[in-house]
């Protein structure tokens, strides 16, 4: 019941932790200008992304170890050492996947909020696919989701760890894609161009309700002249 009920929800939370870690140490650093300052020194082009992925991976592995040791120390019937290790490894595998997904999304947009939102949308899609697959007859849709993969280990029952190899393969592919895409943009920019603003103001701004003082006079008023 622990593996069946908690693994799907915990995978989402671990994915959220990994996404925020990667975006915080990559795109957010570029927005504040610190990344450009660091790159002016003798560092590699991929230093920020590699460091962010390393921090996320270490956090995921530390969480996996803590879960394994904590569950083993409980002495609960049916919770053995190999099963506890696999349970922790499932969390680490899910975290690595979504950290690598964030490595791609931070290349697409120039803002940390947009990169985080895109990565969180990927987590949502993965969870929906898993839920749709579990509610179906054959569960085929669950095989399209990394959350479905970690649940297919059937921890503490079959202890089948091979689906985690799919997570590692996807994480490696996404991370490699992120490194390649980072060479195709400038520091502080994104691959997706920003949408320009409207060339003309909306007609609704010329109405009394849109004026700060409730009148239709030009705003801001000319120097020395107040709105009537």
N, C-alpha and C positions, 0 to 999 in steps of 0.2 A: 504493500500500500504506500510506503514511503516513496519508492521509485515511481509508482504509477501516478500518484497525486501531486507530488512536489516537483518532479524533475522538469515538467513543462514550464511551470511558473518560475522556477529558479533559473532556468536557461534564459528566460526573458530578462530577469534582473541582472544576471551576469553579463548578458549582452549589452544591457544599458550601461553598466559600469565600464565595460571595455570601450564602447563607443565614446563615452564622455572623456575617457582617458586619452584616446587617440586625438580627438578633436581639440582637447585642451592643450596638448603639447605640439600641435601642428598648426592648424588653421587659426586658432586663437593667438598663437605666438606671432603669426604673420600679420594679423590685424593690429596688434599693438606695436609692431615694428621691431620687436625683440629678435625675431628670426632673421631679419635682414642684418641686424647688428652682429649676431653670432656668425652669420655667413660671411661677413667681411673679414673674419679671422681665418685661420688655416683649418677649415673643416670641410668635410665632403659635402657634395650636393644633397645626398640622401641622409644626412646626419639626423635631421629632425624627425623624419618619418621612421627611420630605423630605431632611434631612441624611443619614440612613442610606442612603437610596436613591441619593443623589448620590455618596456615598463608594463604594458598591458599583459603581455605573456607571463611575466613574472608574477603579477598580481593574480592572474588566473591559476597559475600553478600553485601559488601559496594557498589560495582558497581551496583548491583540490586537496592539498595535503592536510589542511586543517579539518576539512570535512571527513576525510578518511580516518584521521586519528581520532576525531571526536566521536564518530559513529562506532569505531572499534572499541573505544574506551567505555561506551555505554554498557556493554555486556548484554545487549538485547538478544533474545533468541531469534535466530534466522539472519542476524547481521554478522557476517563473517568478514575476515580481513580482505580477501580478494574482492568480495562484493562491495565493501566500503571503498576500496581503491578505485574500482570501476565507477562507482557513484561519483567520487570526486573527479575522476577523469572526464566524465560526461560534462560536468560544469566547465572544466578547463577547455574542452573541445568546443563547446558552444561559445565561450568567451573569445577564443582564438578566431573563430569564424567571423563574428561580428566586429572584432577589432580590425580584421583584414577588410571587411566591407567598409568600415569607416575610413580606412586608408585610401579607398577609391573615392568615396564621397567628398573627402576634403580636397580632392583635386578638381572637382566639378564646379564648385561655387566659391566665391571670394569671401564668404562670411561663415563664421563658425556656426551660427544659428541654422543656416541653410544646410550645411554639411551634417550637423547633428540631426536635423529633421529628416533628411533623406535616409540616413542610416537607421533611424528609429522606424521609419516607414518600412524599411526592409525587414526589421524585426517583426513588425506587425503582420506583414505579408507571410513571413515564415510561420508565425503562430496561427494565422487563419488557415493556411494550407494544412498544417498539422491537425487543427480542429476539424476541418472538412474531411480530411482523410480518415480520421478516427470515427467520424460519424457515418462514413460510407461502408459499403459491404466488403470491399477488398482492401481498403486503406491505401490505394495507389498514390493519392495526393500527398500522403504523409512522407513518401519517399522523395518528394520534391522540396522538403524542408529540413534544414539542419536540426531543428528542434525535434522533428519526427525521427531523425537518425539517432539522436541520443536516447530517445525513448525506445527505439528498437533494440537497444542492448538488453532490455528486460533484466535490469539489475536486480540482484538478490533472488532471481528465479532461474534464468538461463545463463546469466553473466556472459553474454555474447558481445565481445568488444569490437568485432570487425566493422560495424557501422561507424565507429569513430574514425576509421581511416578515411571515410568519405569527408568528414569534417576537416581533417588535416589537409586533404587534397584541395578542398574548396578554399581553405584559409591560405594555402600556399599560392593558389592561382590568383586570388584577389589581392594578396600582398604584392605579388609580382606585377600585377596590373597597375597597382597604385604607384609603384616605383617607376614604371614605364611612363605613366601619365604625368608624373611630376616633372619629367624632363621636357614636356611639351607646353609648359606654361611658365610665366615669370613669377617671381616672388610677390605675394600679395594678390595675385590675380587668379582667376579660375578659368577652367576650360570652357564653361558655359558663359557666354557674354551677358552682361547685365542689361536688363531691359531699359531703354531710355524713357525718360518722362514724357508726358504729353506736351506737344508743342504749344498748345493753347489751353487756357483755363476753361473749366466747365462753365456753361451758361448759368448753372445754379449758383455760382459764386457771385453773380451780379444781382442777386435778389436781396431784399432787406434782411432776411433771416440769416444770410451768410455774412453780412457786415458785422464787425465787432460791436458797433454802436447802434445797429439796427436801422441805419439809413442807407441810401443808395449812392452817397457821395464817394469819391475816390478814396481808397485806403491804401497806405497811410496818408493822412491829410498833408497838404503842403505846409512848409515851415511857417509858423505864425498864424495858421488858419485852422480852426477847429471844425469838426463836422457840425452841420446844422441839424 
